[in-house]
Every structure is written in C-alpha cells, then in structure tokens.
Amino acid sequence: MTKTIKMIKNELSNVKHPDELTAFFNDPRKGVQKLAEQANKRLTKEALLLEKYETMCRYERAAYQKGARYIAGIDEVGRGPLAGPVVSAAVILPSDAKLFGVNDSKQLSEAKREYLFEEIKQTAVSIGIGIIPHDVIDQVNIYEATKLAMKAAVENLTVEPDHLLIDAMPLGYMENETSLIKGDSLSVSIAAASIIAKVTRDQMMRQYARTYPGYDFEHNMGYGTKNHLQGLKELGITPIHRKSFSPVKESMLHFE
C-alpha cells in the first residue's frame, strides 16, 4: 500500500535526524519531496538552536565543574526610562534545563518573551525579583539603584546560590561571581533573568499606563519616545517619573 501524503506528513513530523529523510527525497512525488524539504529545514533550525543553547551553557558548566550547585543568573531592565522602576531578576535553573530559544530579551519578540517567561517559571529552581522605584533612583542614582535591585533579586531567591553570573555589572555580593559583558547573549541563566525582568517590568508599565494615560507607557515602557515627551510637554510629570532625569527636570521647570 502506497502511503498517502497525509500519512507521510505525520511520519515526517517525528523524524529526528536528516539521514531519515533520504527515502522521502527519493520519492517521485513532488508533494513528498516538498514535505521532506520542510522537515529538513525544521531539523536544521533545531540543530542551530541546540548548538546556540549548548554554547550559552558554557559558563554554567564551568561553574558546575568548580563545585557550584545553584548558579543564579542576574540581569536588569529599566536603566534608561524616564519613568517607572528598575527591575532585576535572579534565576536559578536546574543543570539539565532545556530552554531552547532563550536569549537576550531585547532580541526576542514580545510573544516569544512571554512564552519563554512561562517556560522559565515552570522550569526554574528559584526566581527572585528586585524592584527599586523611581524615588530611590532619584536619591541614589540609577547605577546604585540597579545594584540594589540586583541584590534584592538575589535575596528574594528561595534557594541560596553559590555562584552568580551577572550581566555586565560587578555586584560584589559574594566571592563566587562572574560578570559578563553582554552576558544576556552569552549565558542561559542570565538570558532567563533578562526575560523575567523584562516581562515583569513591562507588565508593571502597562498597569501604570491605565493609571497615568497620555504618556503611551503601554508601548514605550517609560522610555523617552516622541509620544512620551509629548505627554510630558502637555501634562507634566506623574508620580512615577524620575525627577533626576533631564527631560523630566525640564518638564517640571516648564510647569513651575
């Protein structure tokens, strides 16, 4: 009995290696050959994702080899906006986690971030969030506020880490720390923290958008976009604006 195109399509969905495609490429039917090509593209994409993932695990593997058991990746979001908090996340993943597609949150679509956000929450050993509000940012400056957010995220973990992987900023929280420039594209743990921090802060800013309409917070997340600056010009500042940031200062002077 000759297999139907539908039967072959179902069979190809379970193929795990390109060598399994030979017979399908040799099938004289163009429809089968097209399905085989689609399956080959899928396998190629999966192989690239696996390769990327394995590369992003190298710092975790190095820490495990030195005796670490619980490695926390740490990242923040919200240093540049004119309004809202700076948010940091600390994420401890199990050593056998397989979160393919995890990357720097800025490189992912909103839909992909939110999908991975849920995957990370289900997979992680522990997640800690640190939130430092606008008024503290004004008091201590954004650099120090970011460090406070990162430390708070670590302290809010339910499992104590024995090694920290940190995006860019040396934290000085414990002896076993590794600071990585562009760490959210180099380490799966930092990338996971980047996604958790980004989605968490975006959700907060969308809520603020309902409380303080007119600044387009739901789209700009507090960054100084044209619509945001127009809101400052027409409406003045809100209680969540960072008064130490230049465009906000200018708005305050204008309304005074």
Secondary structure as UniProt FT lines:
FT   HELIX           5..12
FT   TURN            13..14
FT   HELIX           18..21
FT   HELIX           22..25
FT   HELIX           30..56
FT   HELIX           58..65
FT   TURN            66..67
FT   STRAND          71..77
FT   STRAND          86..92
FT   TURN            95..96
FT   TURN            100..101
FT   HELIX           105..107
FT   HELIX           110..123
FT   STRAND          126..132
FT   HELIX           134..140
FT   HELIX           142..155
FT   STRAND          163..167
FT   STRAND          177..180
FT   TURN            181..182
FT   HELIX           183..185
FT   HELIX           188..211
FT   TURN            213..214
FT   HELIX           217..220
FT   TURN            221..222
FT   HELIX           226..235
FT   TURN            239..240
FT   TURN            243..244
FT   HELIX           246..255
//
